[in-house]
C-alpha cells in the first residue's frame, strides 16, 4: 500500500507499517489462504496504516537453483515464535554438505546453517558465485510508484547484521552470553593472516570465551580484567566487528546498484542485545559482533556505514531492559524501531 506521508499535513508524521505473518506465503510459493489475506489487508487499509512488510525468502525465490536472489537471505524457523520453516535453498545446503565451513561455526565445531559465514563473502563457492554476488536482486521493478517504498536487506541471522551468537537450536537460553562464531576454516585463516600482518603470528582465536549459557565472570575472556581488555583481546574484537561491518557494507553496495533509479529506501536491521548490557564486558554484544563498551561506541561505525548507502537503520529492542525476558517468548519480542542512519 502506498504511503500517505505525501498528502498529510501532520507535522513530524511517522508512517506505520504492519509486518505480515511468516506463513503468508508457503515454501512452495503459494498463498495458503488468499481470501483471508485479502480481508486482512482490507482491515489494515481501513484502519489507516501506511503499508505492510513482507519477507522475500531466498529459500523460495531460488529454491531450485541460482536465478534471482532476494532480500531475506537467512533461514526462517528455529527461533521462538517461528511457526514456519523455510531453509536457505537446498542447492546451497548441498554445497555445505561438501564444504561445511561455508557456515558459521562455534569453537566446538557446531555449524549454524541459517546463514552463510561472512568468511565466504568473496569466494566463488556458491554455484560459481560468491556469497555477496548471490545476495542481491538482479532485476527489480517497483511497480506502481509508491507501492514499494522501503526494502530491508537481510545481512545475517534473522535478517540482522550480527553473528548467530545465541542460537536456540543449539541450546542457548536467555540470558546466556552466547559464543563467538568465527571458527570455520575461512575465518580462522583470515584471522591468522591479520594477526601475522600485525606482528603476532602466534595469536589464535579465543579459547577462553566460555559457552552459550555462561555468565561473563565464568569465563577467562569476559571476566573483570579478562582477555577482552588485553592487546590480543582488543585486536580480536576489532577484527571480529570490522568483518561484520564490511560484510554489511558490501551487500548494501550491491543492493544500491540494483535499486539505482528506483524510488525506494534501503534499510538494514541491527539486533538490540540488551542482556548483560550493564556488565562491564557487554559480553552478549561482543559475541554478536558489536564491539560496544563503556568509552567505545560499537554502533556508531555501523550507522556510519549505513549512512554511506543512504540507508535506514532498524534497531530492535530499544525499549528493553537488561533483566526483561517473558517466559516462552523471544527476549527480543521482535519489536523494531526505525532510526535514520
Secondary structure, DSSP 4 states (H G I P E B T S, - for coil): ---STTT---TT----EEEPPGGGS-TTS--TTHHHHHHHHHHHHHHT--EEE---BHHHHTTTSSS---SB-SPB-SSTT----BPSPHHHHHHHHH-GGGEEE-TT--EEEEEE-GGGTTSS-BTTB-HHHHSS-SS----STTS--EEEPP-SGGGBSS--TT-GGGT--TT--------SHHHHHHHHHHHHHTT-TT--S-S-S--TT--GGGSTTTSTT-GGGSHHHHHHHHHHHHHHHHHHHHHHHHHHHHTTTS--EEEEEE----TTTTSTT-HHHHHHT---BTTB-TTHHHHHHHHHTTPEEEEE-TT--TT---TTS-TTTT-EEEEE-
